[in-house]
Structures are given as C-alpha cells and as structure tokens.
Amino acid sequence: MFYQADLSSLSGARQLADAVIADHKRLDLFISNAGIGSRTLGAERRTSADGHELRFAVNYLSGFLLAHLLLPLLKASAPSRIVNVASLGQHPIDFDDVMITKGYNGARAYAQSKLAQIMFTIDLAAELRGSGVTVNSLHPATYMNTTMVREGGIAPISTVEQGGEAILHLAAGDDVAAKSGLFFNGMQKSQANPQAYDEAARKRLRTLSLELTGLSA
C-alpha cells in the first residue's frame, strides 16, 4: 500500500503517521530513507515549510517525528525494527547554529543531518531497551546509482542492489535481531563520528528535536 507524503513538512509527516496508524493494526518495520543529497536543489540554503534548514528537516527531523509517532504500533508488534539510512558523510553539529545560517554549504548540511540520524539511533536504542524494538543506522553503499547521486554530477560506484542488500540485512537479518544502537558501513559494524558517542551532545540534539517537532509539549 502506497502513501504519498511531503516530508519537508512536519504536518505532512504527522499525516503519514496518522494514515498508517488508522489503516494498520501492526507495524513490523520502519525504514527511514527519505533524503535530500548534498548537491540536490543547488548550493543555496533552503528552508522547510516550518522554517527549518531543508536537509535537516527532511533527512532527520521528519524521520525523528515519524519514529516517535509510530512507536506505539511498533512496540505492540514486537519484535520489530527501525532502520535509519544515514551515511559515512558526517559533520559535527554546531549547536550555536544548527540551521547553518552562516557559511552555508550543502555538503555540510547533508553530513550534519546524517550524523543527527545516527545520534538519534543511539539514543532511541537506549530508550527502547527491553521493548523488543531494535533501532540501527547504516551507510548502505557509496555513491549508488541513484537520482540523488546523478543529479549531484557524481559518477556512481555502487549499485542500488548493494545498498538495498545492506538495508535489508538490518531489516530482516537473523544475526542482527538482538543488536541495537549500532552504525553499520554496508554489512559491517562500524564507528560513526565521535560526536555520536558524546552523551551531552545527544541530549542537546534530543531536547532541540523534541522542541522543533512539538513532541515536548
């Protein structure tokens, strides 16, 4: 069943969650794969419908909101899994200018949004410990033959099938059924940017994300 959604809008993400919850009694798997590339839409800074930096909004915030809204259904369907499709391209978050209003760069914005996904993965895994819901993140493959890569003027070096296999490994692999809070490079466990393992930084991101998505109310 296909649901169309505008994930550059928090209300669009909420509408998607509402539709899924209304139509389904269980949810075994949530893969967060929406994304705007480092060069997609050009180099100029853009904002979402809610006024947030666009790559941060689409690549991270919408998935953060959807995961929280769908958690009751995922928990009720346990064992279930969440997979956040991130990247090896990661840039530390500057908490004094999260929306990159100064010195904007599309590559930095993309890499920051991907690190945010990984930080969220680690936090959510701790929160869900014992619930039967696991959450992991990964870099599926480097420069897959996708529209995002081609639009960026980059010559693909991996196939979509390679990336798909890595994502499906986290989604359904028996060997990762009990693993949570990890970052993978393809099929192998890997290490993310050091900021991902900074508890204070993750707490700042969580507080900001709850505030921006209206979940803290």
SULPE-V531271 format. One record per run of one state. SS is the DSSP state (alpha for helix, beta for strand, coil for the rest). FROM is the first residue (numbers start at 1). TO is the last residue. If there is no record, write none. Layout:
{{SS | FROM | TO} {SS | FROM | TO}}
//
This chain:
{{coil | 1 | 9} {alpha | 10 | 23} {coil | 24 | 28} {beta | 29 | 32} {coil | 33 | 46} {beta | 47 | 47} {coil | 48 | 52} {beta | 53 | 53} {alpha | 54 | 76} {coil | 77 | 79} {beta | 80 | 85} {coil | 86 | 105} {alpha | 106 | 127} {coil | 128 | 132} {beta | 133 | 139} {coil | 140 | 143} {beta | 144 | 144} {coil | 145 | 146} {alpha | 147 | 151} {coil | 152 | 157} {beta | 158 | 158} {coil | 159 | 159} {alpha | 160 | 172} {coil | 173 | 173} {alpha | 174 | 176} {coil | 177 | 182} {beta | 183 | 185} {coil | 186 | 187} {beta | 188 | 190} {coil | 191 | 193} {alpha | 194 | 197} {coil | 198 | 198} {alpha | 199 | 213} {coil | 214 | 217}}
//
